[in-house]
């Protein structure tokens, strides 16, 4: 049973930084597409950043230049380093993983599927 466990959320002031972590347990696949999504109150879920087994990263326009996604293969952990945080970054952040893909789809809408695993979420709150 695959489990994704997020951590690292919290409350910061605008301009601050946070690093989110997503530890993956219970799988033994070499292929993956992993990503961070977020959902703000009253808004649709949106993709933030993705990282796949080809080493390709993708970022939403709203976070480009402020966010870095990375993965520690030895620890099976996905990270999201967020800098220069803005109040509009406030949301619940979710880690997502698929192990049936070598590369993530180009469209955020195509990343999720019945084969998607989700973490429980970690809250990020940015105050002005």
C-alpha positions in Angstrom: 0.0 0.0 0.0 1.5 3.3 -1.1 1.5 6.1 1.4 2.5 9.7 0.9 3.2 11.7 4.0 3.6 15.5 3.8 5.2 17.8 6.3 6.7 21.3 6.5 3.7 23.5 6.2 3.1 26.4 8.5 2.4 30.1 8.9 4.9 32.7 7.6 4.9 36.3 6.7 5.0 37.5 3.1 8.5 37.2 1.7 9.3 34.2 3.9 10.2 30.6 2.9 9.0 27.1 3.6 10.2 23.7 2.5 7.5 21.0 2.1 8.4 17.4 2.2 6.6 14.3 0.9 7.9 10.9 2.0 6.7 8.0 -0.1 6.3 4.6 1.5 5.3 1.2 0.2 6.4 1.2 -3.4 9.2 -0.3 -5.4 8.8 1.3 -8.8 11.5 3.0 -10.8 9.2 5.1 -12.9 7.2 8.0 -11.3 5.5 11.3 -11.9 5.3 13.2 -8.7 3.8 16.7 -8.1 2.6 19.2 -5.7 -0.9 20.6 -6.0 -2.7 23.1 -3.9 -6.2 24.2 -3.1 -7.1 27.6 -1.7 -10.4 28.2 0.0 -13.1 28.7 -2.7 -10.7 27.9 -5.5 -10.1 24.9 -7.8 -7.2 22.6 -7.2 -4.1 23.7 -9.2 -0.8 22.1 -10.1 2.2 23.8 -8.6 5.2 21.8 -9.6 6.0 18.4 -11.0 9.1 16.1 -11.2 9.4 12.8 -13.0 11.8 9.9 -13.4 13.3 11.6 -16.5 14.4 14.5 -14.3 12.0 16.9 -16.0 10.5 19.6 -13.8 7.5 21.8 -14.5 6.2 24.8 -12.7 3.0 26.8 -12.7 3.4 30.3 -14.0 2.3 31.7 -10.6 5.3 30.2 -8.8 8.1 30.2 -11.4 11.2 31.7 -10.0 10.1 31.3 -6.4 9.7 27.6 -6.1 12.0 24.6 -6.6 10.9 21.0 -6.7 13.4 18.2 -6.1 13.6 14.6 -5.0 16.0 12.7 -2.8 15.9 9.2 -4.3 17.7 7.6 -1.4 15.0 8.9 1.0 12.1 8.5 -1.4 11.2 12.0 -0.5 9.9 14.8 -2.7 10.5 18.4 -1.7 9.1 21.8 -2.5 11.2 24.8 -1.6 9.1 27.9 -1.6 10.7 31.3 -1.3 9.4 34.9 -1.5 6.0 33.6 -0.4 2.9 35.7 -1.1 -0.5 35.8 0.6 -1.9 34.3 -2.5 0.2 31.2 -1.9 -2.0 30.4 1.1 -3.6 27.0 0.5 -3.6 23.3 1.4 -0.7 21.7 -0.4 -1.0 18.1 -1.5 1.7 15.7 -2.7 0.7 13.5 -5.6 2.4 10.4 -7.2 1.9 8.1 -10.1 4.1 5.1 -10.7 2.7 4.1 -14.0 4.5 6.9 -15.9 8.1 7.6 -16.8 7.4 11.2 -17.5 4.7 13.5 -16.3 2.1 14.6 -18.9 2.5 18.1 -20.2 -1.0 19.1 -19.0 -1.8 19.5 -15.3 -5.2 18.1 -16.0 -3.7 14.9 -17.4 -1.4 14.2 -14.4 -4.1 12.9 -12.2 -5.8 9.6 -13.0 -7.3 6.5 -11.2 -3.7 5.5 -10.6 -2.9 8.6 -8.6 -1.9 8.5 -5.0 -2.4 11.5 -2.7 -1.1 12.7 0.6 -3.2 14.1 3.4 -2.1 17.7 2.7 -0.2 20.3 4.6 -1.4 23.8 5.2 0.6 26.8 4.1 -0.6 30.2 5.4 1.1 33.4 4.3 0.2 36.7 6.0 0.8 40.1 4.6 
